[in-house]
Amino acid sequence: MKGQSNETLSGQQRDHIRHHLRVILGKEEGTIADSLQALDIAAGEAPAELRHYLSKRSYAKAEIWLDGGQPPHGTC
């Protein structure tokens, strides 16, 4: 999974995923059910590491990765 970066996503894809992550994490207004569905769909086209976080519902780690950080290792 290493070696992939969020640069493989378009700006629009990053913004879309970031918005839905922030809804789920309680940082933005929105419908959680809609955001869960949107992230499930987005995971299909995401880079491997981001897809891993999204599929494991590790949304805080996904947000860190999306912002260019390195999420802590451990249980997703």
Residue frames as qw, qx, qy, qz and C-alpha x, y, z in Angstrom:
[[0.000, 0.882, 0.471, 0.000, 0.00, 0.00, 0.00],
 [0.328, -0.716, 0.092, 0.609, 2.92, 2.35, 0.50],
 [0.346, -0.081, 0.536, 0.766, 4.01, 4.52, -2.37],
 [0.056, 0.651, 0.628, 0.422, 0.51, 5.59, -3.34],
 [0.134, -0.187, -0.277, 0.933, -0.39, 9.18, -2.71],
 [0.275, 0.675, 0.553, -0.403, -3.42, 11.35, -2.77],
 [0.076, 0.539, -0.369, -0.754, -1.97, 12.94, -5.92],
 [0.071, 0.084, 0.907, 0.406, -3.55, 10.09, -7.91],
 [0.099, 0.682, 0.701, -0.184, -6.93, 11.63, -7.08],
 [0.172, 0.583, 0.273, 0.745, -8.28, 14.68, -8.88],
 [0.007, -0.129, 0.369, -0.921, -8.95, 17.78, -6.81],
 [0.611, -0.198, -0.185, -0.744, -12.66, 17.20, -7.24],
 [0.787, -0.143, -0.599, -0.036, -12.37, 13.59, -6.01],
 [0.405, 0.033, -0.588, 0.699, -10.32, 14.69, -2.98],
 [0.238, -0.165, 0.181, -0.940, -12.85, 17.39, -2.12],
 [0.730, -0.189, -0.386, -0.531, -15.77, 14.97, -2.51],
 [0.740, -0.125, -0.625, 0.215, -14.17, 12.34, -0.28],
 [0.247, 0.102, -0.472, 0.840, -12.98, 14.91, 2.26],
 [0.433, -0.266, -0.019, -0.861, -16.48, 16.40, 2.56],
 [0.821, -0.235, -0.399, -0.334, -18.06, 13.01, 3.26],
 [0.626, -0.013, -0.605, 0.492, -15.33, 12.06, 5.73],
 [0.043, 0.168, -0.344, 0.923, -15.91, 15.31, 7.57],
 [0.630, -0.300, -0.201, -0.688, -19.67, 14.69, 7.71],
 [0.839, -0.189, -0.511, 0.000, -19.11, 11.26, 9.27],
 [0.550, -0.004, -0.485, 0.680, -16.52, 12.65, 11.68],
 [0.239, -0.803, -0.503, 0.214, -18.95, 15.40, 12.77],
 [0.369, -0.348, 0.085, 0.858, -16.90, 18.26, 11.34],
 [0.174, 0.039, -0.386, -0.905, -19.43, 19.28, 8.66],
 [0.606, 0.221, 0.411, -0.644, -23.18, 19.20, 8.28],
 [0.464, 0.255, -0.680, -0.507, -24.73, 16.46, 6.19],
 [0.904, -0.128, 0.049, -0.405, -26.49, 13.12, 6.23],
 [0.393, -0.509, 0.765, 0.028, -24.32, 10.31, 7.56],
 [0.768, 0.225, 0.598, -0.044, -26.14, 7.64, 5.55],
 [0.593, 0.804, 0.020, -0.036, -25.55, 9.58, 2.31],
 [0.019, 0.833, -0.553, -0.002, -21.89, 10.05, 3.20],
 [0.626, -0.263, 0.734, -0.011, -21.42, 6.36, 4.00],
 [0.770, 0.480, 0.420, 0.001, -22.88, 5.45, 0.62],
 [0.390, 0.903, -0.179, -0.016, -20.76, 8.05, -1.19],
 [0.215, -0.710, 0.671, 0.007, -17.56, 6.79, 0.46],
 [0.755, 0.005, 0.655, -0.003, -18.41, 3.18, -0.36],
 [0.694, 0.688, 0.205, 0.046, -18.69, 4.19, -4.02],
 [0.156, 0.923, -0.352, 0.032, -15.56, 6.37, -3.93],
 [0.605, -0.508, 0.612, 0.046, -13.53, 3.54, -2.39],
 [0.862, 0.309, 0.394, 0.077, -13.84, 1.60, -5.63],
 [0.588, 0.734, 0.013, 0.341, -11.70, 4.14, -7.48],
 [0.322, -0.909, 0.259, -0.062, -9.43, 5.20, -4.63],
 [0.366, 0.583, -0.703, 0.178, -5.72, 4.41, -4.35],
 [0.693, -0.099, -0.711, 0.063, -5.04, 1.18, -2.44],
 [0.282, -0.034, -0.633, 0.721, -4.15, 2.70, 0.92],
 [0.345, -0.028, 0.135, -0.928, -7.17, 5.02, 0.97],
 [0.701, -0.083, -0.521, -0.480, -9.40, 2.18, -0.23],
 [0.523, -0.069, -0.779, 0.339, -8.11, 0.12, 2.74],
 [0.012, -0.061, -0.494, 0.867, -9.04, 2.83, 5.25],
 [0.509, -0.001, -0.121, -0.852, -12.44, 3.41, 3.68],
 [0.695, -0.062, -0.653, -0.294, -13.30, -0.28, 3.49],
 [0.483, -0.150, -0.732, 0.456, -12.34, -0.75, 7.16],
 [0.264, -0.854, -0.371, -0.253, -14.38, 2.36, 8.09],
 [0.596, -0.401, -0.153, 0.679, -11.23, 3.98, 9.49],
 [0.256, 0.870, 0.315, 0.280, -12.42, 7.44, 8.57],
 [0.322, -0.913, 0.154, 0.198, -10.05, 9.40, 10.82],
 [0.611, -0.308, 0.539, 0.492, -7.10, 7.58, 9.22],
 [0.504, 0.550, 0.532, 0.401, -8.55, 8.19, 5.77],
 [0.032, 0.989, 0.133, 0.052, -8.77, 11.92, 6.51],
 [0.476, -0.721, 0.362, 0.351, -5.16, 12.00, 7.73],
 [0.621, 0.032, 0.611, 0.490, -4.00, 10.17, 4.58],
 [0.364, 0.766, 0.455, 0.271, -6.06, 12.44, 2.33],
 [0.106, -0.993, 0.034, 0.034, -4.43, 15.50, 3.93],
 [0.535, 0.690, -0.432, 0.225, -0.98, 14.09, 3.14],
 [0.391, -0.628, 0.583, -0.336, -0.18, 12.69, 6.56],
 [0.457, 0.171, -0.873, -0.001, 0.83, 9.20, 7.63],
 [0.735, -0.469, -0.080, -0.483, -1.90, 7.61, 9.78],
 [0.340, -0.520, 0.739, -0.262, -0.68, 5.71, 12.83],
 [0.479, 0.120, -0.846, -0.200, -0.31, 1.96, 12.42],
 [0.274, -0.029, 0.781, -0.560, -2.57, -0.35, 14.32],
 [0.256, 0.409, 0.875, -0.038, -6.05, -1.71, 14.12],
 [0.097, -0.119, -0.373, -0.915, -8.21, -0.11, 11.49]]
